[in-house]
């Protein structure tokens, strides 16, 4: 809702200092993002989504902010998890996924009882304790497969291409936002060779 009202808002996200589990609102939908059960420093984020099988741009940007991966590419794994029935239960599924991850359970191996999720959440609020959501032995709809999406990232901010102005470092060939790297205006749109701070330190 906030993104719809204020589309140009800049979201400040503190980098995660350890593996994270993050329920995330994308503007009209809830998902859960996590680095649990991923290889450390691999730049991989698992997207646990009960409705769609591709990460939205907001999921990508938010995850990049959280991870601040030093590599050139981020990998997003849209997990093969249960699909919700209807369009209004995404928040409950995101909470169910996040809760199971906190308890060491893999959402990809769970079958949730969607009919009891809402009442279970109310009970959790009343007891002031989140516990795993009810499961079912019945067949449930699931995504057909786990889909991998790779995204190139740039600059000090380690974000995907936002189609804004960039300047390329003459030495390492990395691209930087002028505002992120404090690039002088004399360099922008000129043939002047510019070196990023990392390269300046390495040749000092």
Backbone as JSON, one array per atom type, in Angstrom:
{
  "sequence": "XXXXXXXXXXXXXXXXXXXXXXXXXXXXXXXXXXXXXXXXXXXXXXXXXXXXXXXXXXXXXXXXXXXXXXXXXXXXXXXXXXXXXXXXXXXXXXXXXXXXXXXXXXXXXXXXXXXXXXXXXXXXXXXXXXXXXXXXXXXXXXXXXXXXXXXXXXXXXXXXXXXXXXXXXXXXXXXXXXXXXXXXXXXXXXXXXXXXXXXXXXXX",
  "N": [[0.83, -1.2, 0.0], [1.93, 1.26, 0.82], [3.87, 1.59, -1.16], [2.27, 1.96, -3.37], [0.99, 4.38, -2.84], [3.12, 6.12, -2.42], [5.15, 5.98, -4.74], [7.79, 6.74, -5.3], [9.25, 6.54, -3.04], [12.14, 6.09, -0.98], [13.48, 3.25, 0.31], [15.12, 2.55, 3.21], [17.21, 0.04, 4.15], [18.7, -1.87, 6.57], [21.72, -3.72, 6.35], [21.76, -7.28, 6.69], [23.27, -9.05, 9.38], [23.6, -11.68, 9.8], [22.36, -14.98, 8.82], [19.08, -14.6, 7.47], [15.48, -14.37, 7.98], [12.78, -13.14, 6.36], [9.67, -11.87, 6.26], [7.92, -10.21, 3.69], [6.35, -7.43, 2.26], [5.17, -6.73, -0.92], [3.79, -4.66, -1.97], [1.24, -5.39, -2.82], [1.09, -7.93, -2.05], [2.22, -10.65, 0.01], [5.31, -12.23, 0.79], [7.9, -14.57, 1.74], [11.29, -14.2, 2.4], [14.51, -15.69, 2.55], [17.79, -16.62, 3.76], [18.37, -18.93, 4.94], [19.49, -22.28, 4.88], [21.03, -21.91, 2.62], [24.11, -21.62, 0.74], [26.76, -20.1, 2.47], [27.75, -16.73, 1.78], [27.15, -16.91, -0.92], [25.44, -15.33, -2.29], [22.79, -16.01, -2.56], [19.28, -16.14, -2.34], [16.4, -17.53, -0.95], [13.14, -17.54, -2.1], [10.06, -17.72, -0.78], [7.02, -18.27, -1.82], [3.6, -18.11, -2.0], [1.98, -17.68, -4.17], [3.03, -16.58, -6.67], [5.61, -17.5, -9.09], [7.94, -16.16, -9.64], [10.4, -13.78, -8.6], [9.45, -10.53, -7.54], [10.31, -7.14, -8.55], [10.55, -5.61, -6.26], [11.06, -7.51, -4.28], [13.56, -8.38, -5.15], [15.13, -5.99, -4.95], [14.9, -5.37, -2.19], [16.0, -7.66, -1.02], [18.59, -7.54, -2.01], [19.49, -5.28, -0.65], [19.43, -6.25, 1.98], [21.3, -8.34, 1.88], [23.64, -7.34, 0.67], [25.59, -8.36, -1.14], [28.89, -9.12, -2.14], [29.64, -10.08, -4.58], [29.11, -10.27, -8.21], [26.64, -11.1, -9.01], [23.32, -11.89, -8.0], [21.39, -14.62, -6.82], [18.16, -15.91, -7.04], [15.96, -18.16, -5.65], [12.98, -19.41, -6.35], [10.98, -21.16, -4.4], [9.67, -24.54, -4.5], [6.83, -24.66, -3.29], [3.75, -24.89, -1.36], [0.8, -23.71, -3.0], [-1.43, -21.05, -2.49], [-5.02, -21.1, -2.12], [-7.28, -19.02, -3.65], [-7.02, -15.4, -3.2], [-6.45, -13.99, -0.91], [-4.96, -14.98, 1.2], [-2.24, -14.7, 1.38], [-0.62, -13.37, 3.27], [-0.93, -14.93, 5.57], [0.21, -17.32, 4.71], [2.85, -16.45, 4.27], [3.59, -15.9, 6.91], [3.33, -18.47, 7.96], [5.32, -19.84, 6.53], [7.62, -18.41, 7.41], [7.53, -18.9, 10.17], [7.84, -21.71, 10.31], [10.44, -21.92, 9.25], [11.85, -20.67, 11.31], [11.57, -22.6, 13.23], [13.15, -24.57, 12.26], [12.1, -26.04, 10.18], [11.54, -26.98, 6.79], [9.76, -25.15, 4.5], [9.24, -26.12, 1.94], [8.72, -28.75, 2.23], [6.31, -29.02, 3.47], [2.77, -29.39, 4.05], [0.22, -27.3, 4.32], [-2.69, -26.65, 6.31], [-4.96, -24.83, 4.99], [-7.49, -24.0, 5.73], [-7.54, -23.64, 8.45], [-5.7, -21.73, 9.09], [-6.06, -18.95, 9.62], [-7.46, -18.83, 12.1], [-5.57, -20.1, 13.65], [-3.5, -18.23, 13.62], [-4.7, -16.12, 15.03], [-4.89, -17.37, 17.51], [-2.19, -17.6, 18.11], [-1.52, -14.9, 18.44], [-3.07, -14.3, 20.67], [-1.92, -15.93, 22.6], [0.57, -14.93, 22.62], [2.75, -16.11, 21.33], [4.43, -17.49, 18.62], [3.8, -20.4, 16.9], [4.34, -23.38, 14.88], [2.23, -23.57, 11.99], [-0.9, -25.36, 11.45], [-0.82, -28.56, 9.84], [-1.7, -30.67, 7.01], [-2.73, -33.9, 5.83], [-3.82, -34.16, 3.42], [-3.89, -33.81, -0.19], [-2.37, -30.97, -1.64], [-2.31, -27.95, -3.64], [0.68, -27.16, -5.42], [3.61, -25.27, -6.43], [5.04, -26.06, -9.6], [7.79, -26.45, -9.93], [11.09, -25.6, -8.67], [12.25, -22.44, -9.35], [14.98, -20.75, -10.72], [16.38, -17.54, -10.64], [18.66, -15.22, -11.88], [20.36, -12.22, -11.14], [22.16, -9.42, -12.16], [24.26, -7.29, -10.23], [25.28, -4.02, -9.06], [27.55, -1.27, -8.27], [28.28, 0.46, -5.11], [26.05, 0.15, -3.59], [25.1, -2.3, -4.28], [22.93, -3.07, -5.95], [20.43, -4.08, -8.43], [20.38, -3.13, -11.95], [19.03, 0.02, -12.19], [18.41, 1.72, -14.17], [19.31, 4.27, -13.91], [21.75, 6.96, -13.85], [25.1, 5.94, -14.44], [28.63, 5.58, -13.77], [31.61, 4.28, -15.09], [34.31, 2.57, -13.59], [37.67, 3.12, -14.46], [39.67, 1.26, -13.97], [38.73, -1.27, -12.69], [36.42, -1.7, -14.09], [33.91, -1.74, -13.02], [30.53, -0.56, -12.44], [29.16, 2.49, -11.17], [26.85, 4.41, -9.19], [26.77, 7.92, -9.39], [25.98, 9.35, -7.07], [26.26, 7.47, -5.01], [28.98, 6.88, -5.01], [30.23, 9.29, -4.74], [31.05, 10.74, -7.07], [32.75, 13.16, -8.95], [31.19, 15.94, -10.62], [32.52, 16.76, -12.86], [33.46, 14.49, -14.03], [31.3, 13.05, -14.91], [29.59, 12.27, -17.86], [31.82, 12.85, -19.4], [35.09, 12.38, -20.89], [36.94, 11.89, -19.04], [39.1, 9.9, -17.11], [38.11, 7.84, -14.51], [38.63, 6.5, -11.25], [37.51, 4.1, -8.96], [37.08, 4.09, -5.34], [38.03, 1.73, -4.2], [39.89, 0.81, -6.1], [41.68, 2.94, -6.1], [42.79, 2.68, -3.55], [44.07, 0.23, -3.83], [46.14, 0.75, -5.61], [47.62, 2.58, -4.34]],
  "CA": [[0.0, 0.0, 0.0], [2.81, 2.43, 0.88], [4.52, 1.74, -2.46], [1.28, 2.45, -4.32], [0.72, 5.78, -2.53], [4.38, 6.87, -2.58], [5.97, 5.12, -5.6], [9.18, 7.18, -5.37], [9.84, 6.49, -1.71], [13.39, 5.37, -0.88], [13.43, 2.39, 1.48], [16.43, 2.32, 3.82], [17.23, -1.29, 4.74], [20.0, -2.18, 7.18], [22.22, -5.03, 5.92], [21.68, -8.36, 7.67], [24.58, -9.46, 9.89], [23.57, -13.13, 9.92], [21.27, -15.51, 7.99], [17.83, -13.92, 7.82], [14.14, -14.79, 7.56], [12.15, -11.83, 6.24], [8.38, -11.65, 5.58], [8.09, -8.99, 2.91], [5.2, -6.97, 1.48], [5.64, -6.21, -2.21], [2.85, -3.63, -2.41], [-0.1, -5.98, -2.83], [1.28, -9.37, -1.84], [3.21, -11.01, 1.03], [6.16, -13.39, 0.55], [8.94, -14.75, 2.75], [12.62, -14.35, 1.83], [15.42, -16.22, 3.56], [19.07, -17.2, 3.38], [18.49, -20.2, 5.65], [19.73, -23.44, 4.0], [21.78, -21.53, 1.41], [25.55, -21.61, 0.95], [27.21, -18.78, 2.93], [28.45, -15.84, 0.84], [26.88, -17.3, -2.31], [24.54, -14.37, -2.91], [21.55, -16.74, -2.87], [18.11, -15.89, -1.49], [15.24, -18.38, -1.23], [11.88, -16.8, -2.07], [8.98, -18.67, -0.47], [5.9, -17.47, -2.34], [2.42, -18.98, -2.14], [1.14, -17.3, -5.31], [3.77, -16.4, -7.92], [6.84, -18.29, -9.16], [9.06, -15.3, -9.99], [10.56, -12.7, -7.62], [9.13, -9.19, -8.04], [11.43, -6.2, -8.46], [10.67, -5.18, -4.87], [11.73, -8.6, -3.57], [14.97, -8.35, -5.56], [15.79, -4.81, -4.38], [14.95, -5.48, -0.73], [16.94, -8.73, -0.69], [19.93, -7.02, -2.29], [19.81, -4.39, 0.47], [19.68, -7.07, 3.16], [22.47, -9.21, 1.74], [24.83, -6.56, 0.27], [26.53, -9.37, -1.65], [30.05, -8.5, -2.77], [29.81, -10.6, -5.93], [28.49, -9.55, -9.33], [25.33, -11.66, -9.32], [22.46, -12.45, -6.95], [20.57, -15.73, -7.28], [16.89, -16.04, -6.33], [15.34, -19.47, -5.83], [11.55, -19.45, -6.01], [10.86, -22.53, -3.93], [8.53, -25.38, -4.87], [6.03, -24.74, -2.07], [2.3, -24.93, -1.53], [0.14, -22.53, -3.55], [-2.66, -20.7, -1.79], [-6.29, -21.11, -2.84], [-7.81, -17.68, -3.49], [-6.03, -14.32, -3.3], [-6.39, -13.2, 0.33], [-4.29, -15.7, 2.28], [-0.78, -14.65, 1.2], [0.02, -12.97, 4.52], [-0.91, -16.09, 6.47], [1.21, -18.26, 4.2], [4.18, -15.89, 4.54], [3.84, -16.12, 8.33], [3.51, -19.92, 8.16], [6.65, -20.16, 6.01], [8.63, -17.82, 8.3], [7.49, -19.6, 11.46], [8.46, -23.03, 10.14], [11.89, -21.72, 9.11], [12.37, -20.39, 12.65], [11.56, -23.86, 13.97], [14.01, -25.53, 11.58], [11.34, -26.82, 9.2], [11.63, -26.47, 5.42], [8.41, -24.98, 3.93], [9.09, -26.89, 0.7], [8.31, -30.12, 2.58], [5.13, -28.93, 4.33], [1.42, -29.22, 3.5], [-0.5, -26.5, 5.33], [-4.15, -26.69, 6.3], [-5.32, -23.43, 4.77], [-8.79, -23.69, 6.35], [-7.37, -23.33, 9.88], [-4.56, -20.82, 9.27], [-6.45, -17.67, 10.21], [-7.74, -19.02, 13.52], [-4.3, -20.43, 14.3], [-2.76, -16.97, 13.81], [-5.37, -15.43, 16.14], [-4.49, -18.06, 18.75], [-0.79, -17.22, 18.38], [-1.53, -13.54, 18.97], [-3.65, -14.33, 22.02], [-0.97, -16.58, 23.51], [1.84, -14.19, 22.49], [3.8, -17.04, 20.93], [4.23, -18.06, 17.29], [4.12, -21.83, 16.78], [4.07, -23.82, 13.51], [0.84, -23.62, 11.56], [-1.4, -26.72, 11.27], [-0.54, -29.25, 8.58], [-2.72, -31.6, 6.56], [-2.25, -35.05, 5.05], [-4.49, -34.12, 2.13], [-3.12, -33.23, -1.29], [-2.52, -29.52, -1.76], [-1.67, -27.44, -4.87], [2.05, -26.68, -5.23], [4.33, -24.83, -7.62], [5.52, -27.23, -10.33], [9.23, -26.63, -9.8], [11.87, -24.49, -8.11], [12.74, -21.63, -10.47], [16.14, -19.93, -10.38], [16.53, -16.27, -11.36], [19.92, -14.55, -11.57], [20.3, -10.78, -11.36], [23.43, -8.71, -12.02], [24.2, -6.18, -9.29], [26.31, -3.02, -9.33], [27.77, -0.12, -7.39], [28.47, 0.23, -3.68], [24.75, -0.23, -3.03], [24.87, -3.7, -4.67], [21.56, -3.15, -6.45], [20.31, -4.34, -9.87], [20.32, -1.94, -12.8], [17.81, 0.8, -12.0], [18.3, 2.6, -15.34], [19.76, 5.62, -13.58], [23.07, 7.27, -14.39], [26.24, 5.21, -13.89], [29.97, 5.88, -14.28], [32.42, 3.07, -15.02], [35.68, 2.71, -13.12], [38.64, 2.86, -15.52], [40.51, 0.11, -13.62], [38.03, -2.54, -12.47], [35.29, -1.75, -15.03], [32.64, -1.78, -12.28], [29.69, 0.61, -12.64], [28.78, 3.12, -9.91], [26.01, 5.6, -9.18], [27.52, 9.11, -8.95], [25.62, 9.73, -5.7], [26.78, 6.46, -4.08], [30.45, 6.87, -5.0], [30.73, 10.67, -4.67], [31.79, 11.0, -8.31], [32.68, 14.59, -9.3], [30.38, 16.27, -11.8], [33.41, 16.92, -14.02], [33.69, 13.17, -14.61], [30.05, 12.58, -15.52], [29.4, 12.64, -19.27], [33.07, 13.33, -19.99], [36.04, 11.31, -21.2], [37.92, 11.83, -17.95], [39.21, 8.58, -16.52], [37.79, 7.88, -13.08], [38.91, 5.27, -10.52], [36.73, 3.97, -7.73], [37.86, 4.16, -4.1], [38.7, 0.44, -4.0], [41.05, 0.76, -6.98], [42.63, 3.94, -5.63], [43.48, 2.11, -2.4], [44.92, -0.89, -4.26], [47.31, 1.23, -6.34], [48.32, 3.58, -3.51]],
  "C": [[0.87, 1.26, 0.0], [3.45, 2.68, -0.48], [3.56, 2.28, -3.5], [1.01, 3.94, -4.1], [1.95, 6.64, -2.79], [5.35, 6.05, -3.41], [7.44, 5.49, -5.63], [9.88, 7.15, -4.02], [11.12, 5.66, -1.73], [13.38, 4.57, 0.43], [14.85, 2.15, 1.98], [16.38, 0.99, 4.57], [18.62, -1.56, 5.29], [20.45, -3.56, 6.73], [22.12, -6.06, 7.04], [23.08, -8.78, 8.09], [24.68, -10.97, 10.05], [22.47, -13.65, 9.0], [19.92, -14.96, 8.44], [16.6, -14.65, 7.31], [13.31, -13.52, 7.53], [10.8, -11.92, 5.52], [8.42, -10.29, 4.91], [6.82, -8.68, 2.13], [5.69, -6.29, 0.22], [4.73, -5.11, -2.76], [1.42, -4.13, -2.46], [-0.05, -7.47, -2.54], [2.37, -9.58, -0.78], [3.98, -12.25, 0.6], [7.11, -13.52, 1.74], [10.27, -14.97, 2.03], [13.57, -14.83, 2.92], [16.74, -16.66, 2.95], [19.35, -18.48, 4.16], [18.61, -21.33, 4.63], [20.32, -23.03, 2.65], [23.27, -21.52, 1.76], [25.99, -20.22, 1.38], [27.99, -18.02, 1.86], [28.24, -16.2, -0.63], [25.99, -16.29, -3.03], [23.21, -14.99, -3.3], [20.47, -16.42, -1.84], [16.99, -16.83, -1.91], [13.98, -17.53, -1.08], [10.76, -17.82, -1.91], [7.67, -17.94, -0.7], [4.72, -18.38, -2.62], [1.58, -18.68, -3.37], [1.9, -17.28, -6.63], [5.07, -17.21, -7.89], [8.03, -17.5, -9.66], [9.19, -14.19, -8.95], [10.21, -11.35, -8.25], [10.35, -8.29, -7.89], [11.64, -5.73, -7.02], [11.37, -6.24, -4.03], [13.23, -8.58, -3.88], [15.7, -7.19, -4.89], [15.95, -4.92, -2.87], [15.97, -6.54, -0.31], [18.38, -8.29, -0.94], [20.4, -6.09, -1.17], [20.18, -5.19, 1.72], [21.01, -7.82, 3.06], [23.75, -8.42, 1.46], [25.94, -7.5, -0.21], [27.66, -8.7, -2.4], [30.29, -8.99, -4.2], [29.06, -9.8, -6.97], [27.06, -9.98, -9.6], [24.62, -12.14, -8.07], [21.61, -13.55, -7.57], [19.33, -15.84, -6.4], [16.26, -17.38, -6.67], [13.89, -19.39, -5.39], [11.19, -20.89, -5.69], [9.57, -23.22, -4.4], [7.7, -25.62, -3.6], [4.54, -24.75, -2.4], [1.77, -23.61, -2.08], [-1.17, -22.29, -2.79], [-3.87, -20.84, -2.7], [-6.96, -19.76, -2.58], [-6.68, -16.66, -3.49], [-5.82, -13.56, -1.99], [-5.62, -13.86, 1.46], [-2.77, -15.58, 2.24], [-0.05, -14.28, 2.49], [0.12, -14.12, 5.5], [0.12, -17.11, 6.02], [2.62, -17.75, 4.47], [4.56, -16.09, 6.01], [4.09, -17.6, 8.62], [4.9, -20.35, 7.69], [7.74, -19.67, 6.98], [8.7, -18.55, 9.64], [8.16, -20.96, 11.36], [9.98, -22.91, 10.0], [12.54, -21.45, 10.46], [12.44, -21.65, 13.51], [12.4, -24.94, 13.29], [13.3, -26.42, 10.59], [11.44, -26.17, 7.83], [10.23, -26.36, 4.83], [8.18, -25.79, 2.66], [8.61, -28.31, 0.98], [7.02, -30.16, 3.38], [3.84, -28.81, 3.51], [0.57, -28.54, 4.57], [-2.01, -26.66, 5.17], [-4.66, -25.25, 6.2], [-6.6, -23.04, 5.5], [-8.64, -23.27, 7.82], [-6.29, -22.27, 10.15], [-4.94, -19.53, 9.99], [-6.71, -17.8, 11.71], [-6.47, -19.36, 14.29], [-3.51, -19.15, 14.58], [-3.37, -16.16, 14.96], [-4.95, -16.05, 17.47], [-3.05, -17.72, 19.13], [-0.71, -15.82, 18.98], [-2.04, -13.52, 20.41], [-2.68, -14.93, 23.03], [0.4, -15.92, 23.52], [3.01, -15.11, 22.19], [3.47, -17.6, 19.55], [4.69, -19.51, 17.29], [3.76, -22.27, 15.37], [2.58, -23.95, 13.21], [0.41, -25.06, 11.31], [-1.1, -27.27, 9.88], [-1.7, -30.18, 8.25], [-2.08, -32.75, 5.81], [-2.9, -35.09, 3.68], [-3.57, -33.53, 1.06], [-3.4, -31.74, -1.38], [-1.85, -29.06, -3.06], [-0.29, -26.89, -4.55], [2.6, -26.12, -6.53], [4.97, -26.06, -8.27], [7.0, -27.5, -10.11], [9.85, -25.44, -9.09], [12.49, -23.73, -9.28], [13.86, -20.7, -10.0], [16.2, -18.7, -11.27], [17.84, -15.62, -10.93], [19.86, -13.09, -12.0], [21.68, -10.17, -11.17], [23.25, -7.53, -11.07], [25.43, -5.29, -9.45], [26.5, -2.09, -8.15], [28.05, -0.53, -5.95], [27.18, -0.28, -3.05], [24.37, -1.67, -3.36], [23.42, -3.95, -5.09], [21.55, -3.53, -7.93], [20.23, -3.04, -10.65], [18.98, -1.23, -12.63], [17.61, 1.84, -13.1], [18.59, 4.06, -15.01], [21.17, 5.81, -14.12], [24.16, 6.49, -13.66], [27.53, 5.77, -14.5], [30.82, 4.63, -14.07], [33.84, 3.38, -14.54], [36.65, 2.3, -14.22], [39.44, 1.58, -15.25], [39.73, -1.21, -13.56], [36.82, -2.73, -13.36], [33.94, -1.89, -14.33], [31.89, -0.47, -12.5], [29.19, 1.14, -11.29], [27.79, 4.26, -10.15], [26.87, 6.8, -8.73], [27.23, 9.48, -7.5], [26.18, 8.75, -4.67], [28.29, 6.58, -3.91], [31.06, 8.27, -4.94], [31.59, 11.03, -5.89], [31.65, 12.47, -8.69], [31.87, 14.83, -10.57], [31.24, 16.44, -13.04], [33.67, 15.6, -14.73], [32.47, 12.7, -15.4], [29.91, 13.14, -16.93], [30.65, 13.27, -19.88], [33.96, 12.13, -20.27], [37.11, 11.18, -20.12], [37.91, 10.44, -17.31], [39.02, 8.67, -15.0], [38.06, 6.52, -12.46], [38.09, 5.25, -9.23], [37.66, 3.95, -6.51], [38.65, 2.87, -3.87], [39.97, 0.35, -4.85], [42.11, 1.78, -6.57], [43.45, 3.42, -4.46], [44.47, 1.04, -2.84], [46.19, -0.43, -4.97], [48.11, 2.25, -5.54], [49.63, 3.02, -2.94]]
}
